[in-house]
Amino acid sequence: MGKSVQKISEHVSLIASKNTWIEGLAIQQLIKTSELNGMQRVAGMPDLHPGRGYPIGAAFFTTNKIYPALVGNDIGCGMSLWQTSAKVSKVNLDKLAKKFEHVELPLDDSWLAIIQSRKAAKNITVNGHDRTLGTIGGGNHFAEFQAIDEIYNQAALDELGLNKKHLQLLVHSGSRGLGQSILVDHIAKYNHDGLCESDLGFNDYMNKHDEAVRFAELNRELIAMRFLEAIRANGECSLDINHNLVSPKNIDGCDGWLHRKGATPSDKGYVVIPGSRGDYSYLVKPILAELNDDNSAMLENINTSLFSLAHGAGRKWQRGECHGRLGHKYKREDLYRTALGSRVVCGNKELLYDEAPQAYKKCETVISDMVDAGLIEVVAKLSPILTFKTNGDCSS
């Protein structure tokens, strides 16, 4: 099965080498989740870490039943990569850091026509949440300008239309308050029991879920547009992938439901797996083997991983404890610059410490585990230039 694929139990797998640090509580949560009614298989990714009852960085395959609590409140959360018309050689970090004064405010009336047009195009009919469109939110969400640092597969880069001379923009956000409201309503009615396909609430949840996924995609699009506007540049979206969702999937000839909680799909094309704000991110090409004698082991790993990949570097430390771990060593001003020479915009003191690079695993380790498992090919390494979190306090 390979050194980076561990079989914890008959139904539980972990895509990580034994040298990759995984918190024990995360493994416990993974095993506990595998015991849910209708749960067939569970796969933890190398960025696995504990969540509120359920682990983050994992995929879950059920039959005849879904568990909205596994997806969580940030339905449709994901990553989009945009190539900007700005040139890396022209970047002035001091000037760049001052351009984002208004990017957290609700979009003003000048955006109304664009919002309505894009909502109609994406079949989004829900109202009451438009004020959150185009906003990043808190937690680990961000917008980051990046440079292509190293290229390992030029043909793949050409296929995506990416040029090393241009500044890239990576956006990480989700459905904001819409996803939160959907989960709260569901938990109030059904607690954490999940929904059988025959239940009256099943189709209602899935319809709301699917709309929230489209809302999250539109949110990232509008975030990118306003950041591009802030630097007076144009841009093209190269990829947009969701990593918090539930979708129908056939695995090993069995029809069921694949839940991803902080797990990037490996069956949707190229993806970016981001590091912390002081670490490299990686553009990767998922490997999907065809069934034949030459790659049966690879196919087994792809099935074992539930067609999923890590969605980032993965936390080492819980939020809330980072300031205590780092405050004696780093002043607030120290965290506005990273070891890679990039800049950080974050006006929230706790968030500045909670999302410090030291609170995360090295992304290279996570990538290495997936390469060793035969799940990905690395296309390029991306270096952070400027990471935007918030100008001040921000809601999650």
C-alpha positions as CSV (number, residue, x, y, z in Angstrom):
1,M,0.0,0.0,0.0
2,G,3.0,2.3,0.4
3,K,4.7,3.9,3.3
4,S,2.4,7.0,3.3
5,V,-0.8,5.0,3.5
6,Q,-1.7,3.6,6.9
7,K,-4.5,1.2,7.6
8,I,-5.8,2.1,11.1
9,S,-8.7,-0.3,11.0
10,E,-10.9,-2.1,8.4
11,H,-12.8,1.1,7.6
12,V,-10.2,3.8,8.6
13,S,-7.2,4.9,6.6
14,L,-4.6,7.6,7.0
15,I,-2.7,9.1,4.1
16,A,0.4,10.0,6.0
17,S,3.8,8.6,6.7
18,K,4.6,7.5,10.3
19,N,7.0,10.5,10.5
20,T,4.2,13.0,9.9
21,W,2.9,14.3,13.2
22,I,-0.8,13.8,13.7
23,E,-2.5,14.7,17.0
24,G,-3.9,11.7,18.8
25,L,-7.3,13.4,19.3
26,A,-7.6,13.7,15.5
27,I,-7.1,9.9,15.1
28,Q,-9.6,9.3,17.9
29,Q,-12.2,11.5,16.1
30,L,-11.5,9.7,12.8
31,I,-12.2,6.3,14.4
32,K,-15.3,7.6,16.2
33,T,-16.7,9.0,13.0
34,S,-16.2,5.7,11.3
35,E,-18.7,4.1,13.7
36,L,-21.6,6.3,12.6
37,N,-24.6,4.5,11.1
38,G,-24.2,4.0,7.3
39,M,-20.5,5.0,7.4
40,Q,-18.5,2.7,5.0
41,R,-15.0,4.2,4.9
42,V,-13.1,7.1,6.4
43,A,-9.8,8.6,5.1
44,G,-7.7,11.0,7.0
45,M,-5.3,13.3,5.0
46,P,-1.8,14.3,6.1
47,D,-3.1,17.6,7.3
48,L,-5.6,15.9,9.7
49,H,-6.2,17.8,12.9
50,P,-9.0,17.8,15.6
51,G,-12.2,19.7,15.0
52,R,-15.3,20.2,17.1
53,G,-16.3,16.6,17.5
54,Y,-15.2,15.7,13.9
55,P,-11.7,15.8,12.5
56,I,-10.7,18.3,9.8
57,G,-8.7,17.1,6.9
58,A,-10.7,14.0,6.2
59,A,-13.2,12.4,3.8
60,F,-16.1,10.1,4.8
61,F,-18.1,7.7,2.5
62,T,-21.6,6.7,3.5
63,T,-24.4,4.8,1.9
64,N,-28.1,5.7,2.2
65,K,-27.4,8.5,4.6
66,I,-25.6,11.9,4.9
67,Y,-24.3,13.8,7.9
68,P,-24.5,17.6,7.4
69,A,-22.5,18.1,10.7
70,L,-19.5,16.4,9.0
71,V,-19.5,19.1,6.3
72,G,-19.9,21.7,9.0
73,N,-21.0,25.3,8.8
74,D,-18.7,26.6,6.0
75,I,-20.4,24.7,3.2
76,G,-18.5,25.2,-0.1
77,C,-15.3,26.5,1.5
78,G,-12.5,26.2,-1.0
79,M,-9.6,27.7,-3.0
80,S,-9.5,29.7,-6.2
81,L,-6.4,30.7,-8.1
82,W,-6.4,33.7,-10.3
83,Q,-3.6,34.9,-12.5
84,T,-3.3,38.7,-12.4
85,S,-2.1,41.1,-15.1
86,A,0.3,42.6,-12.5
87,K,4.0,41.7,-13.0
88,V,6.0,40.2,-10.1
89,S,9.0,42.4,-11.0
90,K,6.9,45.5,-10.4
91,V,5.7,44.7,-6.9
92,N,6.5,47.2,-4.2
93,L,5.6,45.6,-0.9
94,D,5.2,48.8,1.1
95,K,2.8,50.2,-1.4
96,L,1.0,46.9,-2.0
97,A,0.2,46.5,1.7
98,K,-1.6,49.8,1.8
99,K,-4.1,49.1,-1.0
100,F,-6.7,47.1,0.9
101,E,-8.4,49.5,3.2
102,H,-11.9,48.8,1.9
103,V,-11.8,45.1,0.9
104,E,-13.7,43.9,4.0
105,L,-16.7,46.3,3.8
106,P,-19.9,45.0,2.2
107,L,-19.8,45.6,-1.6
108,D,-21.4,49.0,-2.3
109,D,-24.2,49.8,-4.7
110,S,-21.8,49.9,-7.7
111,W,-21.6,46.1,-7.5
112,L,-25.3,45.4,-7.4
113,A,-25.6,44.7,-11.2
114,I,-22.7,42.4,-11.1
115,I,-24.0,40.5,-8.0
116,Q,-27.5,40.1,-9.5
117,S,-26.1,39.0,-12.9
118,R,-23.7,36.4,-11.3
119,K,-26.3,35.1,-8.9
120,A,-28.7,34.5,-11.8
121,A,-26.0,32.8,-13.8
122,K,-25.2,30.5,-10.9
123,N,-28.9,29.9,-10.0
124,I,-28.6,31.5,-6.6
125,T,-32.0,32.6,-5.4
126,V,-31.4,32.9,-1.6
127,N,-31.6,36.5,-0.3
128,G,-30.5,38.0,3.0
129,H,-26.8,37.1,2.7
130,D,-25.7,39.4,-0.1
131,R,-23.8,41.7,2.3
132,T,-21.3,38.9,2.9
133,L,-20.6,38.3,-0.7
134,G,-17.0,39.4,-1.5
135,T,-15.9,39.2,2.1
136,I,-13.2,36.7,3.4
137,G,-14.3,36.2,7.0
138,G,-12.0,35.0,9.8
139,G,-10.4,31.8,10.9
140,N,-8.0,30.4,8.4
141,H,-9.5,32.3,5.4
142,F,-7.3,34.6,3.4
143,A,-6.5,36.2,0.1
144,E,-2.8,35.9,-0.8
145,F,-0.7,37.3,-3.6
146,Q,1.9,34.8,-4.7
147,A,4.7,34.3,-7.1
148,I,5.5,31.1,-9.0
149,D,8.8,30.2,-7.3
150,E,9.7,26.9,-9.0
151,I,8.3,25.0,-12.0
152,Y,8.3,21.2,-12.1
153,N,5.9,20.7,-15.0
154,Q,5.9,23.5,-17.6
155,A,3.4,21.7,-19.9
156,A,0.9,21.6,-17.0
157,L,1.5,25.3,-16.2
158,D,0.9,26.1,-19.9
159,E,-2.3,24.1,-19.9
160,L,-3.6,26.3,-17.1
161,G,-2.3,29.5,-18.8
162,L,-0.1,30.5,-15.9
163,N,3.0,32.7,-16.4
164,K,5.8,33.0,-13.9
165,K,6.2,36.7,-14.7
166,H,2.7,37.4,-13.4
167,L,1.5,37.8,-9.8
168,Q,-1.0,35.1,-8.7
169,L,-3.9,35.5,-6.3
170,L,-5.1,32.7,-4.1
171,V,-8.5,33.1,-2.4
172,H,-9.6,30.9,0.5
173,S,-13.2,31.4,1.7
174,G,-16.6,29.9,1.8
175,S,-20.3,30.5,2.1
176,R,-20.0,32.8,5.1
177,G,-23.2,33.2,7.1
178,L,-25.3,31.3,4.6
179,G,-23.6,28.0,5.4
180,Q,-23.8,28.7,9.1
181,S,-27.5,29.3,9.0
182,I,-28.1,26.1,7.1
183,L,-26.2,24.0,9.6
184,V,-27.8,25.7,12.6
185,D,-31.3,25.0,11.2
186,H,-30.4,21.4,10.5
187,I,-28.9,20.7,13.9
188,A,-32.0,22.3,15.6
189,K,-34.2,19.8,13.8
190,Y,-32.1,16.7,13.6
191,N,-29.2,17.2,16.1
192,H,-26.2,15.2,14.8
193,D,-28.2,12.1,13.7
194,G,-27.9,12.8,9.9
195,L,-30.5,12.2,7.2
196,C,-31.5,9.0,5.4
197,E,-32.2,9.3,1.7
198,S,-35.8,8.5,2.5
199,D,-36.2,11.3,5.1
200,L,-38.4,14.3,4.2
201,G,-35.5,16.7,5.1
202,F,-33.0,15.0,2.8
203,N,-33.7,16.8,-0.4
204,D,-34.3,20.1,1.4
205,Y,-30.9,20.0,2.9
206,M,-29.2,18.9,-0.3
207,N,-30.9,21.7,-2.3
208,K,-29.8,24.3,0.3
209,H,-26.3,22.7,0.5
210,D,-25.8,22.8,-3.3
211,E,-26.9,26.5,-3.4
212,A,-24.5,27.3,-0.6
213,V,-21.7,25.7,-2.6
214,R,-22.5,27.9,-5.6
215,F,-22.7,30.9,-3.2
216,A,-19.2,30.1,-1.9
217,E,-17.9,29.9,-5.4
218,L,-19.4,33.3,-6.2
219,N,-18.0,34.7,-3.0
220,R,-14.5,33.8,-4.0
221,E,-15.0,35.3,-7.4
222,L,-16.1,38.6,-6.0
223,I,-13.3,38.6,-3.4
224,A,-10.8,38.1,-6.3
225,M,-12.5,40.9,-8.3
226,R,-12.2,43.4,-5.5
227,F,-8.6,42.6,-4.7
228,L,-7.8,42.9,-8.4
229,E,-9.6,46.2,-8.4
230,A,-7.6,47.3,-5.4
231,I,-4.3,46.8,-7.2
232,R,-5.7,48.1,-10.5
233,A,-5.1,44.8,-12.3
234,N,-7.2,42.4,-14.4
235,G,-7.2,38.6,-13.8
236,E,-8.4,35.2,-15.0
237,C,-9.5,32.4,-12.8
238,S,-7.3,29.3,-13.4
239,L,-9.1,27.0,-11.0
240,D,-11.7,26.9,-8.2
241,I,-12.1,23.8,-6.0
242,N,-14.4,23.3,-3.0
243,H,-13.2,21.2,0.0
244,N,-16.2,21.3,2.4
245,L,-19.2,19.5,0.8
246,V,-21.1,16.3,0.4
247,S,-21.7,14.9,-3.1
248,P,-22.8,11.6,-4.7
249,K,-20.0,9.3,-5.5
250,N,-19.5,5.7,-6.7
251,I,-16.6,4.0,-4.9
252,D,-15.6,0.4,-5.6
253,G,-18.9,-0.1,-7.4
254,C,-21.0,1.2,-4.5
255,D,-23.2,4.3,-4.8
256,G,-23.1,6.6,-1.8
257,W,-22.3,10.0,-0.4
258,L,-18.8,11.4,-0.1
259,H,-18.4,14.0,2.7
260,R,-15.3,16.2,2.6
261,K,-14.3,18.2,5.6
262,G,-11.2,20.1,4.7
263,A,-10.4,17.6,2.0
264,T,-9.6,18.7,-1.5
265,P,-11.2,16.6,-4.3
266,S,-8.7,14.7,-6.5
267,D,-11.2,14.2,-9.3
268,K,-11.8,17.8,-10.3
269,G,-8.5,18.7,-12.0
270,Y,-5.6,20.8,-10.8
271,V,-5.6,22.1,-7.2
272,V,-3.6,24.4,-5.0
273,I,-2.6,23.1,-1.6
274,P,-1.6,26.1,0.5
275,G,1.0,26.4,3.2
276,S,0.8,28.8,6.1
277,R,1.3,32.5,5.3
278,G,5.0,32.0,5.9
279,D,5.4,28.8,3.8
280,Y,5.2,27.8,0.2
281,S,2.0,26.6,-1.5
282,Y,1.9,23.9,-4.1
283,L,0.1,23.6,-7.4
284,V,-0.5,19.9,-8.0
285,K,-2.0,17.6,-10.6
286,P,-4.0,14.7,-9.0
287,I,-3.2,11.3,-10.4
288,L,-6.2,9.2,-11.3
289,A,-5.2,5.8,-12.4
290,E,-7.1,3.6,-14.8
291,L,-7.8,0.1,-13.7
292,N,-5.1,-2.2,-15.2
293,D,-2.5,-4.6,-13.9
294,D,0.3,-2.0,-14.0
295,N,-1.2,0.5,-11.6
296,S,-3.5,-1.6,-9.4
297,A,-1.5,-0.5,-6.3
298,M,-2.0,3.1,-7.3
299,L,-5.7,2.6,-7.9
300,E,-6.0,1.0,-4.4
301,N,-4.4,4.1,-2.9
302,I,-6.7,6.5,-4.8
303,N,-9.8,4.5,-3.6
304,T,-8.3,4.3,0.0
305,S,-7.9,8.1,-0.1
306,L,-11.6,8.4,-1.2
307,F,-10.5,10.5,-4.2
308,S,-9.4,13.3,-1.8
309,L,-6.3,15.2,-0.9
310,A,-5.1,17.5,1.9
311,H,-6.5,21.0,1.8
312,G,-3.5,22.7,3.4
313,A,-0.6,22.4,5.7
314,G,-2.7,21.4,8.7
315,R,-2.6,22.9,12.2
316,K,-0.2,21.8,14.9
317,W,-1.7,23.9,17.6
318,Q,-5.2,24.7,18.6
319,R,-6.5,28.2,18.1
320,G,-6.5,30.1,21.4
321,E,-3.2,28.7,22.6
322,C,-0.9,30.2,20.0
323,H,-0.5,33.6,21.6
324,G,0.6,31.9,24.8
325,R,3.1,29.8,22.9
326,L,4.5,32.6,20.7
327,G,3.9,35.8,22.7
328,H,7.1,35.6,24.7
329,K,9.2,35.0,21.6
330,Y,7.5,37.2,19.0
331,K,6.2,40.8,19.3
332,R,3.2,41.6,17.2
333,E,5.3,43.6,14.8
334,D,7.5,40.6,14.2
335,L,4.6,38.6,12.7
336,Y,3.9,41.1,9.9
337,R,6.9,39.8,8.0
338,T,7.7,36.2,7.3
339,A,10.9,34.2,6.9
340,L,10.3,34.1,3.1
341,G,10.2,37.9,3.0
342,S,6.5,38.2,2.4
343,R,4.2,40.7,4.2
344,V,1.1,40.0,6.3
345,V,-1.9,42.3,6.7
346,C,-3.8,41.3,9.9
347,G,-5.3,43.9,12.3
348,N,-6.7,41.3,14.7
349,K,-4.1,40.5,17.4
350,E,-5.4,37.0,18.3
351,L,-5.8,36.0,14.7
352,L,-2.3,37.2,13.9
353,Y,-1.0,34.7,16.5
354,D,-3.5,32.0,15.8
355,E,-2.6,31.9,12.1
356,A,1.1,32.3,12.6
357,P,3.3,29.9,10.4
358,Q,4.6,28.2,13.6
359,A,1.0,27.0,14.3
360,Y,1.0,24.9,11.2
361,K,2.9,21.9,9.8
362,K,5.4,22.3,7.0
363,C,3.4,22.1,3.8
364,E,6.3,20.2,2.2
365,T,5.7,17.3,4.5
366,V,2.1,17.1,3.6
367,I,2.9,17.2,-0.1
368,S,5.6,14.6,0.2
369,D,3.2,12.2,1.8
370,M,0.7,12.5,-1.1
371,V,3.5,12.1,-3.7
372,D,4.7,9.0,-1.9
373,A,1.2,7.7,-1.9
374,G,1.0,8.1,-5.7
375,L,-1.8,10.6,-5.4
376,I,-0.3,13.8,-6.9
377,E,2.3,15.2,-9.2
378,V,3.7,18.6,-8.2
379,V,3.4,21.2,-10.9
380,A,4.8,24.3,-9.2
381,K,5.8,25.8,-5.9
382,L,4.2,29.2,-5.1
383,S,5.8,31.7,-2.8
384,P,3.8,34.2,-0.7
385,I,4.2,37.9,-1.5
386,L,1.4,39.4,0.7
387,T,-1.2,37.6,2.8
388,F,-4.4,39.5,3.7
389,K,-6.4,38.3,6.8
390,T,-8.2,41.4,8.1
391,N,-7.6,45.1,8.7
392,G,-9.2,44.8,12.1
393,D,-11.6,42.5,14.0
394,C,-13.4,40.1,11.7
395,S,-16.2,37.6,12.0
396,S,-15.7,34.0,11.3
